[in-house]
Each structure stands twice: as C-alpha cells, then as structure tokens.
Amino acid sequence: MFDYSVFTKEIEEAKQKGLFINIRTLESPQGAWLTIDGRKVLNLCSNNYLGFANEERLKQAAIKAIEKWGVGPGAVRTIAGTMAIHVELEKTLAAFKKVEDVLFLQSGFLANQAVIPAITDERDAILSDELNHASIIDGVRLSKAKRYIWKHRDIEDLARALEQATKEGARRKLIITDGVFSMDGDIAPLKEIVELAERYDALVMVDDAHGEGVLGESGRGIVDHFNLHGKVDIEIGTLSKAFGVVGGYVAGRKELIDYLRQKARPFMFSTPLSPADTAACLEAVKMLMESDERVRRLWDNANYFKSKMKELGFDVGESQTPITPVMLYDATVASKFSQRLFEEGIFAQSIGYPLVPHGKARIRVMISAVHTKQDLDFAIEKFEKIGREFGIIK
C-alpha cells in the first residue's frame, strides 16, 4: 500500500521553512474589502485590478445570458459548443486589441498550452525568458522544440540564444516573454525584442496577463503601450484578472487563429466557458472601450501607495506597474509578516519559493482601482506598524 506520509512530511517541511501556502476562503464577493474567517479585511492580494469582479454591469450581463443561452454550451467548440456569444466576444476582443482575429479559450493558462505545442515541433527553437509564467513553462514542456532560456530581460543574452539557435539550424524561432512579470511588476523590453526578432526572422509571443486592463490606451496591453501593433505575432490575454471574470484568448493574424482552431488541443478537446462567463467578459471589454477612467484610477492608487511605502523605507523592488512587491527576502519572516497583517485587518499573502526564487520572499501587494485613499492610508499605517515591529524599517 502506498505510504501517503511522504506528502505529510513535505507539508511539514514547507511549514518549517515558511513556504506553506495558507489558502484563505473568501466569504464575500471580490472587492476592496473581503470577509474571511468571519471578519472584514482589506484586500491587497487579488488580481481584480479594475474592480470588475463584482461590477453590477457584468453581473446583469451574466444573468441575461443565462436567461437567453442557458447555463452551459454542452459540447466542445469544434462539434456543437460554439455559440454566437462566443463569436461576438472574439470579434469585440479583436477590435479592442487592434488585431485581425482572436481565439477565446477557457483560461490564460490554457491559452499558452494551446499555442506553443501547436506551432512548434522538434525542428524548431523556443527562446523563453527565465522568469516566464508557469503556464509558458508548461506549454514549452509540451513542445518537442529545443529550448533556449535567456536571462531575465537581458537583450544581449537573447541575441546570443538567437544566434545559437540559428547556427544549430532551427527551422522556426519563437521568442516568448511575459509582458508584465507577475511577481516583480517589471515590464518586458518589447521594442528591443521585436527588433531582434526582425533581425533573426523570429516570431514574438507575449503573455500579457498582467498588462491587460493596466497598460496601454484603456488597458489594451503592452503592445499598445509600446505602439507595436502588427509587429508582435502572438498576444496571450487573460480575462480573469483586470477583466474580472475568467477565460483566456490568443490574439493575432487571421491565418494563425484559423490554424489554431484546427490544431489547438484545449480548444478542440475541452468545453468552452459558459454563456454567463462569456457575457460578463464581453461587458468588461465594452466598459474599457467606453472609458479609461478605472485604468487611470488604478495608476493613481498604485503611485500613491508606492510613494508612501518608499518614504517609510520599505524595499518595493523595481516594479513598473501597480504590482508592488514588499521585499522581505526571508520566507519565514514574510509568512509571519503576512499573518500579523491579517491580525491587523489586512489580507496580503506572503510569496515564497517556488513562486519566487529562494531568498526573494515578499508580500506582493496588488492595488485596485476600487481602493479609496482611506483604504490605502489604512494599509500604509498597518505596514508601518508591523514593519517597525519586525525591524524592517526604523
């Protein structure tokens, strides 16, 4: 009989090292404040950037979709599961992203797995930033292509890898990077990547999960932010963060999307999202196309919080986005700091290995457009109090 105690031992080791993930259960909708364990706490760790997760317009759109379309598609999209509302969302997303076509999928994670193994094989080369998201890493693992991992945001190292892949006879070269790196909040040097890709005749793929709704005009993402429309071959987006719902998509040339409809396994072999989810996603995109007010408020809040934390002496890394890593480095310290924050009414989870490298533990603060200045002042006050308790700041 299998000895399940091996799992128990590993969990105990994780607890001793401060690496055990304490999974909290929410007892209220997503928002600036949450109810957890029967108490109200300020939410500083969700990806609900724009506050859309409990937005009334999205909820009403979902309700109306259920009344019109029912609760489920009933089949994979390639057989009998493609509804008109799925197609409407794809067309609206394509217009929003300023691309020819979009493929709507069940999640951003699956979007990466849909693309990478579908367009590469053993004759090809994949060049991936060393800090790319787990979904990219897993997508690369599903491909038989040769892998070249380049140093984080290091253009010279990417050029070296491209040169090597070219010398080794790669048929197709695919450069993959996150747009915004989720743990540090830094941004990919996309202009330089595109320039290298043109020089080496390579494809560029960017996962913009944390750039959607954050960067660019009305949150159109990193490609819009750098004005690189038509120069980035594949954009991966998620609808579970700034858009507030769930789902993912691939945006790009029509030829690519047509090909993926025939070859992408998550599209071909898994039922799509429900009409309610799809309608809520559609409404979120429409709201962003109507106004950039929430995006601007998000940045105002982020800049205010970061400046106050820096004034107090906290190390907030080199983030270029609303993602604010409060660097504590030691995983045990970060875990205890998170617990003290919760006791003081702040929900902000500690992040340690394997989400970040050993010795890079932190509290990752996620600012939202629906936080008020009073909310942020409350958070700053509690960070200051606990920071002094722990000797993090003087």
N, C-alpha and C positions, 0 to 999 in steps of 0.2 A: 504493500500500500504506500502511496506517495506520502512523503513527510512534509506536510504543509508548514511545519515550524520554521522552515528556511525563509518563508515570507515574513513571518513574525519577527525573526531575528533581524532581517534587513530593515523592517519598520522601526525597531527599537534603536538600531544604529543610526538611522536617519534622525530620530528624535534627539539622540545624544549629541549629534553634530549640528542641531538647529536646522536641519534640512527637511523635516517632516512638514508636509503641506496640510495645514489645518483648514479643512473645507467647511466654510460657513454656509448656513442655509438661510436664504432670504425669506422673510415672512411678509413682504410688501413688494409693490412694483419697483422697478428700477427708477432711480431719481437721485436728486442731490442728497436726500436723506433716505435711510432704509430702516426697516425693523428687523433686527437679528437677535435671536435669543430673548425675544420679548422686550427689547429696548431699542430706542431710537438712536441711530448713529449716523454721523456724516459720512457719506460715501466718497472715498477718494481712490477707488481702485477699479472701477468698471471702465469699459471701453465705450460707454454711452456718451461720446463726445458732445453731441448736439442736443441731448435730452429727448431724442425721438422715441426711445423705448416705451415710454408711457404717454406719448403725444396723442391728443384726442383725435386729430385728423386721421392718424394712422389706425387707431382703434376702430373708428367708424368705417373706414375703408375696408378693414378686415371683416367686420360684421356684415357689411353689404355684400362682400364677395362670397361669404358662406351662404347667404340667402339666395344668391344668383347661381353659384357654381357648386355648392355642396362643400364637404369638408376635405375631400381628397381627390387626386387625379385618377387613381385606380389602375395605373399602368405606367411602364417606363415611357419616356417621351418618343422613342422610336417605334412604338407599337400603337398605343391609344392614350398616351398620357400628356400630349401637348395640347394645352388649352389656349384659347385666344388671349387670355390674360397673361400667359407666359410670353407669348409673342409680343404683346403690347409692351411688357416690361423691357424686353430685349431691344425693341426699337427706341424706346424712350431713353434707355441707358446709352445706346449708341449715339443718340443726339446729344445727350449730356456730356459724354466723353469725347465727342467730336471724332468718332471713328466710323468705319463703314458698317461694322456689324458686331454683335455681342452674343455670346452663348451663356445662358443662365444655368447655374448649377446649384447643388444643394448646400455648398459651403465654400469658403475661400480655400480651405484645406484641400478639398476635393478638386478645386479648380486647378491647383498646381499639379495634382496627380493625374488630372485629365489631359493636360498639355504635354508635360515633359516626356513621358514614355511614348506618347503618340507621334511625336515629331522627331525623335532621335532613336538611333539603334547603334550597334557595335561599330559602325563606320564613322561615328560622329564624336564630337568633343563637347562636354558641358563644362563651362567655366563659372564657378559659383563662389560668391563672397563667403568668407569663413564664418560670418555671423548671420547668414541667412536663416530664415524661419524653418522650424521643424518640418513644415509641410513641403517646403522646397527640398530639404534634405531627403525626405521620404520619396518625393517624386523622382529625384535623381537616382535613388536606390532602385526604383522600379525600371529604370532605363539600363540598357546594356552599353550605353556610351561610355567612353573614357572620361574620367573626372579630373578636373584641374581646380584645386581650391586655392583661391588667391586671397592675400592678406586684406583685412577689412578696409575698404575704401581706398586701397592702395593702387593707384592707376599704373604706376611703374611695374608692380608685380602682376597686374592683369596683362599688361603688354608682354611681359616675359612669358606668361602662360599661353597667350595667344600665339606668340612666336613658336613656342614649343609644339603646340597643337598643330600648327601649320606645317612645321618640319616633319612631324610624325604622320602627316598625310590625312588629317581629319577631313572627311567629306563636307560636313556641316559643323559650324561652330556656334554654340548657343551660350551667350553670356546671360547669367541670371543674377539679379540683385533685389533685395528689398528696396522699396522706395524710402520708407521711414523705418528705421530699426527699432523694434518694439521695446527693447529693454533700456536702450540708451537715449532714444529720441533723436539720434543724428540722421542726416539725410544722405542718400547716395549721391556721389558726384556724377549725375546722369549725363550732363553735357559732355564731359570728358569720356565717359563710357561710350556714348554714341559716336564720338569722333574716332575712338579706337576701333569700334565695330565697323565703321565705314572703311577704315584703312585695311582691316583684315577680312573684310567681306563676311562679317558675323551677324547673327541675329541677336537682338536685345530683348530680354524679357524682364519686366519689373513687377514685383508683387507690391501693390500699393495699398495693402490692407489698412495701414495707419496713416496713409496720406489722403484717402478718400474722405471727403467731408471736412478736411483740415487744410490742405494745401491747394493752391491754385484759385482761379476765379470760382466763387460759390462752391468751393470744395471739390473741384474737378480732379484734383490729384497732382502728383509730382510732374507728370508730363506737361500738363498745363502750366504748372508753376515755372518750369524752365522753358516754356514755349517750344516744345519738341514734338508737336503733333506731326504725324507722318514719318517720324524718324525712329520711334520706338515700335518694334514689331508686335510685341505681345504685352498687354496690360492685364494683370490679375487683380480683381477687386473683390472686396467682401461687403456684404450687406448686413453684417452682424455687429458692426462697431458704430461708426458715425451714423449709419443709416438706421440703426436701432432695431433691426429685425433679425433675420437670419438668411443665409444664402451666399453664393459667390458667383463670379462671372469671369469670362475671358473676353477681352475687347481687342479688336484688331482689324486686319484686312478681311474682306468678304471671303477670299479664297481660303484663308486659314480657318475661319469659322465654319465654312461649308465642309472642309476636310474633317474638322473635329466632330461635327455632327455624325460623321460616318465612323470615326475611329476612337473617340474618347470614351473609355470604359465607364467612368462614373455617370456619363450622360446616357450611355447605351444600356447599362445594366442596373440602374437604380431609379426608383420612382422620384419624380421631381417634388419640389415643395408644394404645399397645399395652396389652394386659391386664396385663403386668408393671408398667409405669409406673403404671397406674391403681390397681392393688392396693397398690403402695408408697405412693402418695398417700393412699389410704384408711386405711392403717395409721398414717401420720403424724397424720392428723386424729384418729383414735381415741386415740392416745397423748396428744395435747394435751387431749382431752376427759376423759381419766383423771386427768391431773396437770398442775400448773403448775410443777413443780419445775425443769424446764430453763429456763423463762422467767425464773424468779427468779434462777437461777444466771447466766444471761446478763446480767441487770442488775447483779448483784453484781460480776461481772468488769468490765463496762463502767465502772461508777462507780469502781472501784479504779484501773483504768488511766488514766482521765481525770484523777483527782485527782493521781496521781503525775506525770503529764506536765505538768500545770499548775504543780505545785510546782517542777519543773525549769525552768520559764519558757517552755515551748512554747505557741504560739498554737493552740488546738484549736477555734477558731471558736465558734459558738453552738449546737452540737448539743444536742438534747433527747433523743437516743436513743443506742444503742450505736455508731452510726456516728461515728467520731472523725476529723475532718479535721485533719491536722497541717499547718498553713498555712505554706508556704514562698514563695508568690507567684510567684517566678521559675521558669519551666518548665525551664530548663537546670539550675538548682540542684536542683529536685525530681527530675529524671531522674538526676542524679549521686548524689543522696542515696539514691535507691532502689537504685542499683547498689551503693553502699557497704553498705547494709543487707543486700543479698543476699550480699555477700562475708563479712559477719559472721554469716550464718545466719538472716536474716530475709527472708521473702518478703512485700514490701509495695510494690505498684506505685505509680508516680507518676501523677498525674492532671493533665492539662493541657487546653488548648483542642483540640477543641470540646466536650469533656465538661464543662468549666467555662469561664467567661469568661476572656479574656486577662488576665494579671496576677493570677489567682486559683489558680495551680498549688499542688498539695499532695500529701502522701502520705495517702491515705484508709485509715485503719486500721479493719478490720472485726473486732470482738471476737466470740467464740463462747462458748457455754455449755460446750464441751468443753475450753477452755483452763484449765489449772491456774494457781494463784497463782505457781508456779515458772516456768511459761511466760511469764506476764505480767512477772515480775521480770526474766527474761532479756531480753525485748523492751525494757523500760524502760532497762535497763543499756546496751543497744546504741544506743538512740535518744540517750541522754545522751552516749555516747562520740562518735558521729558528729555530733550537734548541736554539740558543742564544737569538733570538727574544722572544721566549716563556719562557725563563728562565729554559729550560730543562737541558742545560749544561752551564758551566761557561766560 
